């Protein structure tokens, strides 16, 4: 094997590891944010004030439970993504999509925060889709 291809493989592996670490850490962070947001909505139903004239009106306590459960599962999947587990990538992409949808419906309660979480979800989806199955397996072996 030529030295140039060996260096390229190492750089690809390092890049894949970086994406896996980024996605996993972001999933843990977003999951923690979701859980805290959900916990606040469950404990104090009137904590979030609804903006007027929004097409979707949802109960804050119900969305609190959704955010709490989604956040816990997303954080657990983040640990799996850091470990290079393929199941964590699949669950992470699915949960990041669901998190973005949940935060879209949560916009009338906390607009800026919801938009920030949606943007972070998009970064997680990108990072989890960027590296392949072989790279994820290599990350898990390190």
LUMLO-71664 format. One record per residue (C-alpha): x, y, z. Coordinates in steps of 0.05 Angstrom, whole numbers, plus 5000, padded with zeros to 4 digits. Layout:
REM residues N
XYZ...
This chain:
REM residues 142
500050005000502650684982504151185036499251705007493351235010495151045082495151785101488451885065485351305102487851585169484952265152478351965131478051565195479652185236474352575199469252025211471152005284470352765288463452735257461352165303463952535364460553185342453952845329454152455394455853055436450553475401445352925413447152905487446853665491440253725453437353145493439153485558436154145533429853785512429253425579430254075618425054435575420153865584421353825658419954565665413454495626411253905669412854235736409854915718404454895665404055655662411655745654411055805579406656355552403256235484404256755430397756985399395256795330399056135321395855595279397455035327395355065400398154505444397954365518404554545552404353945600403253455543409053755504413053745568412552995571414152935497420353365505422552995568422052305537424952525471430752855506432452245549432451765489436352265446441752335499442351575506442951505430448352045433452651595477451551035427453651485369460051665406461350915414460450825339454050415343450050375278443450325316445050995350445951325282439151075257435651265322439451925325437252135256430051925271429852285338433152905310427652945258422352835312425753355356425553865300418153725289416653765364420354425369416554695309410154585348413454885410415055535374409155925404411655765475419055905466420456165395427856325396429755705435425655255390428955535328435855435358434254705375431554595304438054855275442154405321437753815300439453965227446953955244446053285280442352985221447953225174453552965218450252275226449052215151455952445130459951835151458451125129457450465163464750255156467150905186462250835244464850135257472050395255470250935306467150415352473549985349478050545372
